[in-house]
Amino acid sequence: MIDFRYHVVSLVAVFIALAVGIALGAGPLREGLSSTLESEVSQLREERTVLREQVDAADARAAAREQAFGRVSTRVLEGTLSGVSVGVVTLPGADRNTIDELEDRLSTAGADLALSVDVSDDWADTEPDEARTEALDSVRELVRVPEPREGAATEVGTALAAVLAGADQPGDLGAWRRAATILEDEGLVDLTWHDATSDSFTDRRPPDTLVVVSGGLDAAAVEEPAGEEALATRLDLVDGLAELDVPTVVAGQGTEKAPQEGEDHLDPLVGAVRDDRGLAQQVSTVDNLEHVTGQVATAMALAWALDGRAGHYGLGRLADASLPQVPPVRTVSVGVPVPDPTGDDGQDGSGQTQDEGTDAGDAGGQADGEGADGEEAAGEGGTGDAGADGTQEDGALGDLLPDPAATTSS
């Protein structure tokens, strides 16, 4: 049994040990212990300074490389999307500054930014809503809405896909515009047209190709029911665009940040597209949109998507490469203008039509005198002296003139 004497002895032992420690620390061990600690602290400070300098130097080199790549990319991108109308779909949580930089790259490539679509935060809400249900029913009457993926709680994703694809119901041309207004009035999307005018009309056709910019979801979020439903709705949108044969690139960000052990910075939508073998063969993805290489890759991937080629680019899982191959420059076909003739005699060669050229040939033959060889008369009548200005050699060969409806590439 523990008695009072035991407690006394224990306390005495503790105080003796404390006294011995103080004596040693203030005496023979003081000098060595203090110098050792000071040396270690000094060494740690030096190492921290060196590491900080290395990080600063690495950041400076990375910034210089990014700037150089940005300048070179201008030459690489020029003309690769000439004459192509592009729509940018911004999903909830996407970074606006990154999107502005992406749009600059698309403009550099020659694209026409036709439409910006900002998707609302609650578009993936699965709670029963009578007004939304009626709106989607109205949209379905106007456009051909693909079936949602298995297990989808709502068809808002495929409805938006049908609108952006311009999938009008047969016999109802332009119905997709009215369907877009319905979605906008319901508060599901906000559409901004960047009007491109041609002569006297405003061009508001469906975009030739689309960039879907993801954001606001991470690996942890999609483990929750709300995040899982949001991802399913986003995937429905992409799947619907693929089913309607719209050239599409899905772009996310996050992989430029070095992951810690067990972390995955790959955007969930990008990862879901890559994991779906069938969808991955139809839709391209980019996983590092926050960096200039990702923005350039997105523009280049769009150019290849127009030719039916899909690829996956960036630094994340299942990426094919950091960048696609350089796409060819795209030419734009324009009509050849045919000026009106300046007079009834057709003497202005630049304004001659086929019939006028033939008349000029006949007149030239008569002016050369009777008895002249018919072949010689025809030849003289079709020369530049007769006013043809070198554009036709014989009135009888008027069918060799360029067709006014012909096109040329610029």
Legacy VTK file of the C-alpha trace (Angstrom):
# vtk DataFile Version 3.0
C-alpha trace
ASCII
DATASET POLYDATA
POINTS 410 float
0.000 0.000 0.000
1.327 3.436 -0.920
1.848 5.514 2.227
2.885 9.089 2.974
6.565 8.191 3.104
6.466 7.006 -0.494
5.110 10.390 -1.667
7.781 12.265 0.234
10.567 10.181 -1.272
9.168 10.691 -4.778
8.986 14.467 -4.394
12.502 14.604 -3.026
13.774 12.590 -6.011
12.077 14.966 -8.457
13.609 18.042 -6.853
17.038 16.412 -6.742
16.812 15.640 -10.483
15.707 19.203 -11.204
18.580 20.611 -9.194
21.095 18.396 -10.982
19.714 19.517 -14.358
19.961 23.174 -13.441
23.481 22.712 -12.180
24.612 20.949 -15.330
22.832 23.412 -17.623
24.358 26.400 -15.900
27.741 24.804 -15.658
29.702 22.422 -17.914
26.887 21.735 -20.447
25.820 25.324 -20.905
28.469 26.291 -23.399
28.100 23.264 -25.691
24.293 23.140 -25.637
23.893 26.829 -26.396
26.378 26.814 -29.247
24.777 23.710 -30.772
21.311 25.249 -30.758
22.550 28.530 -32.192
24.408 26.680 -34.937
21.337 24.675 -35.912
19.086 27.750 -35.973
21.601 29.643 -38.101
21.872 26.731 -40.518
18.086 26.508 -40.855
17.891 30.218 -41.601
20.533 29.923 -44.296
18.740 26.970 -45.873
15.451 28.872 -45.845
17.108 31.857 -47.533
18.641 29.641 -50.221
15.325 27.889 -50.858
13.494 31.199 -51.086
16.021 32.472 -53.620
15.656 29.273 -55.640
11.859 29.576 -55.635
12.045 33.225 -56.704
14.451 32.339 -59.509
12.232 29.458 -60.641
9.174 31.735 -60.633
11.045 34.332 -62.683
12.150 31.708 -65.222
8.612 30.334 -65.450
7.194 33.823 -65.986
9.772 34.519 -68.697
8.982 31.230 -70.455
5.253 31.941 -70.225
5.746 35.395 -71.719
7.907 34.013 -74.519
5.417 31.233 -75.247
2.597 33.752 -75.330
4.416 35.795 -77.966
5.300 32.783 -80.088
1.769 31.396 -79.809
0.444 34.450 -81.630
2.218 33.307 -84.801
1.144 29.715 -84.225
-2.544 30.548 -83.761
-2.989 33.167 -86.480
-5.521 32.056 -89.071
-6.281 28.652 -87.545
-9.869 29.686 -86.719
-10.445 32.279 -89.437
-14.130 32.697 -90.216
-15.210 30.313 -87.443
-17.907 31.488 -85.034
-17.250 30.333 -81.468
-19.531 30.217 -78.450
-18.128 30.222 -74.901
-20.243 28.484 -72.245
-19.270 29.490 -68.705
-20.346 27.021 -66.022
-20.814 28.134 -62.387
-17.526 28.761 -60.598
-15.375 29.316 -63.696
-12.754 32.046 -63.338
-13.731 35.184 -65.277
-10.153 36.438 -65.729
-9.166 33.110 -67.262
-12.108 33.289 -69.653
-11.102 36.793 -70.757
-7.600 35.513 -71.524
-9.049 32.555 -73.434
-11.222 34.846 -75.543
-8.127 36.881 -76.418
-6.428 33.696 -77.674
-9.480 32.776 -79.737
-9.509 36.234 -81.313
-5.810 35.875 -82.106
-6.636 32.649 -83.953
-9.125 34.584 -86.087
-12.305 33.273 -84.471
-15.498 35.308 -84.358
-16.751 35.326 -80.758
-20.434 34.948 -81.529
-22.055 34.075 -78.217
-21.263 34.017 -74.497
-23.454 31.838 -72.279
-23.270 32.277 -68.505
-24.973 29.375 -66.743
-26.690 30.255 -63.460
-25.616 28.787 -60.130
-28.903 26.935 -59.584
-29.323 25.470 -63.071
-28.572 21.972 -61.749
-31.139 22.268 -58.936
-33.189 19.052 -58.828
-35.880 20.295 -56.447
-39.384 20.116 -58.009
-40.198 23.397 -59.758
-43.396 23.697 -61.768
-42.251 26.784 -63.673
-38.989 25.130 -64.694
-40.809 21.972 -65.758
-43.159 23.993 -67.970
-40.211 25.891 -69.437
-38.392 22.673 -70.325
-41.588 21.282 -71.882
-41.805 24.400 -74.061
-38.161 24.035 -75.065
-38.756 20.413 -76.024
-41.528 21.494 -78.388
-39.155 23.867 -80.181
-35.895 21.894 -80.398
-34.821 18.268 -80.560
-33.657 17.559 -77.001
-31.470 14.433 -76.669
-32.270 11.915 -73.965
-30.411 12.575 -70.693
-27.769 10.143 -69.529
-28.925 7.254 -67.395
-29.636 8.351 -63.845
-29.900 12.065 -64.631
-32.395 13.854 -62.377
-33.252 16.584 -64.908
-32.881 17.247 -68.620
-31.809 20.871 -68.300
-28.320 19.923 -69.527
-29.515 18.295 -72.748
-32.082 21.074 -73.262
-29.298 23.659 -73.203
-27.267 21.473 -75.570
-30.144 21.393 -78.074
-30.498 25.179 -77.902
-26.778 25.837 -78.420
-26.689 23.343 -81.292
-29.611 25.084 -83.021
-31.446 21.739 -83.227
-34.775 23.109 -84.490
-37.772 20.840 -84.757
-38.485 19.979 -88.421
-40.253 22.791 -90.241
-39.626 25.403 -87.544
-36.534 27.297 -88.662
-35.012 29.495 -85.959
-36.981 27.869 -83.140
-33.783 27.460 -81.128
-33.675 31.235 -80.650
-37.099 31.197 -79.024
-36.044 28.232 -76.884
-32.969 30.177 -75.765
-35.202 33.059 -74.700
-37.306 30.657 -72.618
-34.234 29.387 -70.753
-33.047 32.944 -70.256
-36.428 34.109 -68.940
-36.425 31.190 -66.510
-33.099 32.432 -65.135
-31.142 29.337 -66.141
-28.732 31.101 -68.493
-27.646 34.579 -69.508
-26.927 34.959 -73.229
-24.715 37.712 -74.625
-24.521 38.086 -78.392
-21.430 39.605 -79.939
-23.249 40.680 -83.092
-21.475 40.102 -86.388
-23.229 41.988 -89.180
-23.167 41.093 -92.849
-24.553 43.781 -95.166
-28.019 44.628 -93.874
-28.683 41.708 -91.505
-27.413 40.652 -88.110
-25.803 37.214 -88.058
-27.144 35.229 -85.117
-26.753 31.681 -86.321
-25.731 28.929 -83.884
-21.961 28.985 -83.254
-19.854 26.662 -85.387
-18.066 25.338 -82.312
-18.251 25.644 -78.522
-15.904 25.885 -75.550
-17.427 24.693 -72.272
-15.437 26.241 -69.400
-15.838 24.291 -66.172
-15.198 25.368 -62.596
-16.578 25.417 -59.077
-16.289 21.664 -58.523
-13.463 19.613 -57.084
-12.929 15.982 -56.179
-14.258 16.516 -52.659
-17.383 18.363 -53.826
-18.537 15.603 -56.174
-18.513 13.158 -53.266
-21.497 15.051 -51.840
-25.013 14.548 -53.312
-25.296 18.160 -54.531
-21.902 18.024 -56.233
-22.690 14.671 -57.800
-25.929 16.050 -59.286
-24.134 19.151 -60.565
-21.517 16.998 -62.298
-24.226 14.798 -63.845
-25.998 17.856 -65.288
-22.737 19.211 -66.715
-21.943 15.856 -68.252
-25.448 15.794 -69.773
-24.693 19.105 -71.494
-21.454 17.806 -72.993
-23.008 14.480 -73.980
-25.913 16.286 -75.668
-23.542 18.483 -77.673
-21.643 15.397 -78.799
-24.866 13.638 -79.808
-25.868 16.681 -81.864
-22.445 16.729 -83.579
-21.321 20.106 -82.240
-17.489 20.410 -82.236
-16.797 20.949 -78.533
-13.831 21.450 -76.210
-14.284 21.119 -72.438
-11.724 23.209 -70.540
-10.986 23.138 -66.823
-8.186 24.295 -64.592
-6.201 23.219 -61.557
-3.458 20.903 -62.773
-0.802 23.632 -62.804
-0.832 23.390 -59.004
1.358 20.582 -57.667
-0.886 18.077 -55.858
-0.104 16.825 -52.390
-0.176 13.107 -51.695
-3.660 11.770 -52.370
-4.895 15.007 -53.987
-6.312 15.279 -57.506
-6.574 18.762 -59.013
-8.105 17.528 -62.280
-11.450 19.224 -62.927
-14.208 16.627 -62.336
-15.986 17.373 -65.634
-12.749 17.043 -67.601
-12.013 13.789 -65.774
-15.532 12.451 -66.395
-15.275 13.111 -70.136
-11.888 11.402 -70.312
-13.146 8.424 -68.319
-16.060 7.897 -70.731
-14.397 6.106 -73.617
-17.144 6.868 -76.131
-17.452 10.531 -75.184
-13.669 10.959 -75.116
-13.559 10.054 -78.815
-15.986 12.873 -79.666
-15.117 15.717 -77.284
-11.696 17.281 -76.630
-10.543 18.382 -73.169
-7.924 20.731 -71.697
-7.114 20.570 -67.973
-4.816 23.599 -67.380
-6.779 26.560 -68.703
-5.283 28.837 -66.038
-1.956 28.756 -67.917
-1.180 30.220 -71.330
-0.384 26.732 -72.661
-3.878 25.579 -71.742
-5.468 28.577 -73.443
-3.451 27.998 -76.608
-4.231 24.273 -76.469
-7.949 25.084 -76.277
-7.832 27.239 -79.413
-5.807 24.614 -81.279
-8.117 21.815 -80.109
-11.101 23.763 -81.460
-9.455 23.932 -84.876
-8.961 20.168 -84.899
-12.479 19.556 -83.540
-13.886 21.227 -86.648
-12.205 18.446 -88.631
-13.708 15.780 -86.370
-10.529 15.075 -84.389
-10.696 14.886 -80.600
-7.765 14.962 -78.176
-6.982 15.540 -74.505
-4.332 18.035 -73.448
-2.674 19.384 -70.325
-0.873 17.925 -67.332
-3.539 15.804 -65.680
-4.600 12.191 -65.803
-5.217 10.665 -69.258
-3.835 13.692 -71.132
-2.454 12.807 -74.582
0.028 15.702 -74.640
0.468 19.216 -73.332
-0.442 20.701 -76.746
-2.021 19.445 -79.978
-0.132 19.530 -83.231
-0.273 22.908 -84.950
-3.474 23.007 -87.038
-3.409 24.309 -90.611
-4.380 27.867 -91.441
-8.050 28.034 -92.352
-9.002 29.959 -95.500
-12.186 31.967 -95.880
-14.110 31.775 -99.168
-15.532 35.017 -100.520
-17.575 35.746 -103.646
-15.961 37.449 -106.676
-17.670 40.812 -107.310
-18.949 41.413 -110.865
-19.131 45.183 -111.629
-21.978 46.599 -113.715
-21.101 47.714 -117.282
-20.473 51.459 -117.720
-22.396 51.868 -120.968
-24.552 50.213 -123.594
-21.620 49.763 -125.948
-19.798 47.598 -123.416
-16.484 49.305 -124.209
-15.323 49.080 -120.558
-13.792 45.651 -120.538
-14.022 45.322 -116.760
-17.798 45.537 -116.958
-18.452 43.290 -119.962
-20.785 40.360 -119.732
-20.612 37.306 -121.892
-23.149 38.591 -124.429
-21.452 41.975 -124.694
-18.142 40.297 -125.337
-19.683 38.328 -128.200
-21.131 41.489 -129.705
-17.744 43.155 -129.466
-16.192 40.254 -131.309
-18.709 40.516 -134.136
-18.188 44.272 -134.385
-14.456 43.828 -134.577
-14.845 41.340 -137.420
-16.973 43.734 -139.437
-14.632 46.672 -138.823
-11.735 44.794 -140.363
-13.403 44.767 -143.846
-15.378 42.426 -146.089
-13.698 39.363 -147.448
-11.430 39.095 -144.452
-10.817 35.659 -143.138
-13.620 34.920 -140.624
-11.099 33.427 -138.267
-8.942 36.570 -138.446
-11.995 38.781 -137.918
-13.020 36.857 -134.872
-9.508 37.081 -133.472
-9.226 40.817 -134.014
-12.686 41.418 -132.610
-11.752 39.712 -129.332
-8.503 41.608 -128.674
-7.915 44.259 -126.053
-8.230 46.899 -128.833
-11.928 46.087 -129.055
-12.351 47.073 -125.405
-12.242 43.643 -123.821
-9.298 44.821 -121.701
-7.669 41.420 -122.032
-10.337 39.514 -120.156
-11.548 37.458 -123.131
-9.874 36.333 -126.326
-12.932 35.693 -128.473
-16.570 36.679 -128.158
-17.533 33.153 -129.091
-15.565 31.863 -126.091
-17.675 33.754 -123.578
-18.316 30.532 -121.669
-14.696 30.656 -120.459
-15.331 33.812 -118.445
-15.331 33.415 -114.631
-18.739 32.541 -113.294
-20.006 35.502 -111.214
-20.973 33.052 -108.476
-17.485 31.538 -108.301
-15.526 31.834 -105.069
-11.893 32.288 -104.187
-9.920 31.661 -101.059
-8.164 34.395 -99.215
LINES 1 411
410 0 1 2 3 4 5 6 7 8 9 10 11 12 13 14 15 16 17 18 19 20 21 22 23 24 25 26 27 28 29 30 31 32 33 34 35 36 37 38 39 40 41 42 43 44 45 46 47 48 49 50 51 52 53 54 55 56 57 58 59 60 61 62 63 64 65 66 67 68 69 70 71 72 73 74 75 76 77 78 79 80 81 82 83 84 85 86 87 88 89 90 91 92 93 94 95 96 97 98 99 100 101 102 103 104 105 106 107 108 109 110 111 112 113 114 115 116 117 118 119 120 121 122 123 124 125 126 127 128 129 130 131 132 133 134 135 136 137 138 139 140 141 142 143 144 145 146 147 148 149 150 151 152 153 154 155 156 157 158 159 160 161 162 163 164 165 166 167 168 169 170 171 172 173 174 175 176 177 178 179 180 181 182 183 184 185 186 187 188 189 190 191 192 193 194 195 196 197 198 199 200 201 202 203 204 205 206 207 208 209 210 211 212 213 214 215 216 217 218 219 220 221 222 223 224 225 226 227 228 229 230 231 232 233 234 235 236 237 238 239 240 241 242 243 244 245 246 247 248 249 250 251 252 253 254 255 256 257 258 259 260 261 262 263 264 265 266 267 268 269 270 271 272 273 274 275 276 277 278 279 280 281 282 283 284 285 286 287 288 289 290 291 292 293 294 295 296 297 298 299 300 301 302 303 304 305 306 307 308 309 310 311 312 313 314 315 316 317 318 319 320 321 322 323 324 325 326 327 328 329 330 331 332 333 334 335 336 337 338 339 340 341 342 343 344 345 346 347 348 349 350 351 352 353 354 355 356 357 358 359 360 361 362 363 364 365 366 367 368 369 370 371 372 373 374 375 376 377 378 379 380 381 382 383 384 385 386 387 388 389 390 391 392 393 394 395 396 397 398 399 400 401 402 403 404 405 406 407 408 409
